[in-house]
Amino acid sequence: MLVLTRKTGEEIIIDGHIRVTVTAVRGDKVRLGISAPPNVRVDRAEIHERRNEFGEESRAPEMVH
């Protein structure tokens, strides 16, 4: 696991086409913005696990907020 320190407004780039931006830090909560191509599914961990549990991985990617 790579651990990075970023300030609000700073970004990391994954594989040249996925951009993760720190949009806010409030107390113990960090808000992230993620830009990825439409064919890359971006889910919260609990949504990812639910999709795997119910076999929904083959469905088209959806935006999850």
N, C-alpha and C positions, 0 to 999 in steps of 0.2 A: 504494500500500500504506500502510495506517495502522499505525504502530508505537506500541505502548503499553507502559508500565511498570506492572506490577501486583505486589503482594505476595501471599504465601500467604493464601488465604481471600478475596481480592478477585475481583471478577467484571467481565466486560464483557457487554453485552446487544446482540444483533444483531437488527435488524428487530422489536424488541419481544417476540419469543417464543423466541429462541435465547439460552441463557445459557452462558457459558464461565467456569469457575471455576478459578483456580490452586489446586490441592490440595497441591502440594509442590514444592520446589526442592531438588535435591541435586546439588551440583557443577555439571556442565554439562547436567544433565537437568531438565526441567520437566514436571510431571505436571498434566494438565488434565482437568477434568470438564466434559462437555458435555451440557446438557439441551435437547432439541429436541422438537417435536411428532412423533408417529409417522410422519407423511407426509414428514418431512425426513430424508433419508439422510445419515448422518454416517460417513465412512470415513477411514482413514489414506490418504495419497496413493498408496502402493503398491497398496492394495486397490482404490482408485478406478481406477487405471490398468489393473489386471488386469480389472476389470469391463468397462471400455471395450474392451479388447482382445478379450474373448470375447463381447461383445454382451450383457452381463447387465444393462444399465441398465433394461430394461423389467420386471425382476423386482421383487417387493415388497421394501420396505426391510427390512433385517435388522440386528440389533444386532451391532456389531463392536467387540471390546475390544482 
